[in-house]
Amino acid sequence: MQPPDPAVIHEAVARALGEDIGPLDLTTAALVPAEVTVSARVFTKEHGVLAGLPLAVATFAQLDPALTVTPLAADGDPLAAGQTVLTLSGHAAAILSGERVALNFLQHLSGIATRARQFVDAVAGTNTQILDTRKTVPGLRLLAKYAVRCGGGRNHRFGLYDAFMPKDNHLALMTGRGDLAAAVDRMRAFRPDAKIIIEADTLEQVALIAALGVDQILLDNMTDAQITEAVRRVAGRAKLEASGNMTLERVPSVAATGVDYISVGALTHSVRALDFSLEFF
């Protein structure tokens, strides 16, 4: 799994360390002599999918480049309860000061990867792919979307800058004609290489949008029967994305309709952290 750009990792780690340590780790500075060295391991307490290991490594490296940090797994790997993913040796103070930040990255991102893998497995055997959304913790989007990829999911647009996706309010505020055909023409003229995704609430809207030659149609809160009919009507003229309250229990039946994508906000907006710990040995 290709990790995020080093600059993204460095900035995220520096920001997290600054937030946690502030001017001084009071407890470690008062109780742990600077010359004390230890060995430690980072391990998971439950099964899941690993994500965030490069950030854990970078956390300890920023605090003390002299630490010996040895990864024993790779992002995207399945994890068993009790599995060691990283060992450390060197100054105890740096390990103690970086522990919580490193674990936070591992817990949050591995939680996302684990959830993504569950959804991907739920649609296995179909041609449907699981997409994330922009419902991410502010400031952590690139990392969250990386974790989705670690779990086998695919990324939707990263932000407002890499695809067109007009909502009703955009169309209502257009200067001049506010119909969909005019909107598609304007978007194509504004940036011809950008993907155009348009949301449909009804099958009538699906038929209208498909005739405009857009790249993707988002089927918003439709039933399985409606999605099946949308697939039939579009007949491959555009990619189809089902969205809205997609649960792990429902996605197999949605995938069976033949839809291309299912987007799931729950991959990132309310994921449960995977439990990791650090111990000396």
N, C-alpha and C positions, 0 to 999 in steps of 0.2 A: 504494500500500500504506500503510494507516494505521499510523504508527509506534507503539511502546509509549508509555504515558503519560510525559510529561516528567519526573515525579518518579521513575519507574522508571529512566529513562535517567540522570538526574542521580546517583542513588544508586549505580548500577552503575559509572559512570565515576569518581566520587569514591573508591569503594572500590578500584578497580583502580589509580588513580593513587597512592593512599596506599600500596598494597602495593608498587608498583614504585619510586616515588621515595623513599618514606620521608621522613626529615628533609631530605635534600638529594641532588640529582643531582651526585655528586662530579665526574665527568669533565667534564660541561658547565660546571659552576661554575668549575673550574680552568682550562679551556682556551678557552672561548668568551666573548669580551667581551659584556657585556650589550647594547651598542648595535648589534651586528652584525645586519643583516637579510638575508634570503635569500628566494628563491622555490623552491617544491618541488611535486612531484606525487606522488600515491599511485596506483599502478597494479597491475593483476593480471597475473600471469605465465602464466596458463592460462585456458581458457574455463570458464564456470560460470554461476551465478546469484548476483546481488549481494544481500547482506543485512548490516545493521549500519552502514550509512553514517551515520545520525543519531548513533550512538554515537561514531564517529570524529570527526564534526564537534563534538560536545559535549566530547570529550576535549581538543581544542585550544582550544576556547572557555573551558573551565574554567581552563586554564593561562594563557591570555592573551586576554582579550576583544578586544584591539586587532588580533589577527591577522585577515587577510582569508582567509576559508575559502570556497571555491566548489565545491559539488558539481557534477559533470558527468554524473551518472547517478542513478538512483533504485532503491531496494530493490525486488527482484523482476525487474529488468532482466536479460536475458541478457548475458553478458560474453564478449569475445574476448580472447585472449592479447595482452598489451601495452596494453590499454585503460586510459586514465586515468579514475579515478572521482572524483578530488578534487584541487584545486590549493590551495596555501597561499602566503601571502606575509606577511612580518613578522619579528619577532625570532627569530633562529635558535635561541636557547636554549629557547624554548617548543616549537618544532617538534621539536628533538632529544629533549627530555624526554618529549614525548607520543607519539613515534613508535611505540614498542613496544606501548603500550596500545591505540592506535588500530588498529594492524595486527592485534593479537590479536583484537579484537572482529570486525574484517572477516574475518579468516581463519576463525575458528571458526563464525561465523554464516553466512557465505557457503558454507562447507562443508556445513552443515546444509541450506541452501536448495538447493544444487546436488544433494545426495542426494535430497531430497524431490522435486525436479523429475524426476529419473530414474525414481523409482517412479511418479509421476503419469503420466509419458509411457508407462510400461510397461503401464498399464491404460487408456490412451486408447481411446475407442470403446466402452467399457462404461459401465455405470451405477455401478460400484464406486468409492468414494472412499478415498483413503489417509489414515489417521489416525496421529498420533504416540502416544507413551505418556508415563508419568511417569519414564522412565529418562533423566534429565537430570543434568547437572553441578549439584551442590547450589549454590543461590544464583543460578543463571542460568536457571531454568525459564521465566519469562515471556519472556526474550529468545530462548531456544531455540524455544519454541512460536511466537513471532513469525517466526523464520526459517523454520520449517516452512510457515507461511502464505505467506511470500515465494516459496517454491518450488512453491506450488499445492496443498499438502497441507492437511488439516483437523486441528483440535485435538480430542483426546480430553479427558477431564476434566483440569482443571488441578491438582487436588489431592484430598485426601480429603474436602473440604468441599462440592463442587459436584455430586456424584452418589453414589448408593448402588451399591456393588459388593461384595457379601458373598462371602467365601471360605469354604472348608470350616471353617477355624478359628473364624471368626465364628459359624457355625451351631452348631458343637460347644460353644461357650461360652455360647450363649443360655440365659437363665434360663427354665425352663419348656419348652414344646414347641420342638424344634429343627428341625422340618421346614420346607421351603421356603415352603409356603403361609402358615404362621405368621410366618415372617420377612418375607414380602412385606407382610402385613397390618401388622406393626409398623413397617416402613419407611414405608409410606403414611401411617400415623397420625402418625409422628414429624415428617415433612416432606412434605406432599402434593405440593408443586411440584417436588420433586427427581426426576431421572431414576433409574430402577432398571435396573441392568445385572447380569445373573447369568451366571456361567460354566457351560458345559456341556462335559463330557468325552465323553459318549456320545449317540447319537441318542435313546435312551430318556429321558435327561435333557432333551434339546431339546423333546420332545413334552410333558413334564411342565411345563417352565418356560413354554412358549408358552401353555399353558392358564391360566396365572396372570395373564395380561395385563400382563406387564412391558414396559418400553420397548425393551430391547435384550438380545440373547443373544450372549455371547462364545463362539465355537466354538474350543475350545482344542486345538491340535495335532491337528486332524482331517485326514484325507486329502481330496483333491479329490472323490472319490466320496461320502464322508460329508457334505461340505459341500453338494454337489448335492442329496443326499437331505434334508438339513436345510432347505434352501430350499424343497423341495417340501412337506415336512411342516408347516412354519410358515405357508406360504402368505400372507405379508404381515401376519401378526398381530403381529409384532415385527421390529425391525431386527436384522439378523444381521451380526456382526463376526467375521471369521476372524483368528486370532492364533496365533503360535508359529512361530519359525524361518522367517519370511517373507523370502525372498531376491528380488533383482531378477529372477532367472531364473524363479522359480516364480510370482510374482504374476499374470502374464497368465493362466495356467490357473486360478488361484483366482478371479480376476475373472470368468472365463467361466462359473463356476457360478451367477452371479446374486446372489452375496452383496453386501450393501450396503456394507460397510466391510472394509478390511484394515488392521490395526494393525501398525506396524513399529517396534520398539524401536531398530533400527539407525539410524534417522533422526537420533537424538540421542545414543545412548550410546557409539558408537564411530566417529563420523564423521571422515573425513580433512579436515584444514584445506585451504582453497583458498589458494594462494600469492599473497601481495601484497607489494609493496615500496614504499619511499619513496626518491626521489632529488631532489637539488637540480638546478636548471637556470638 
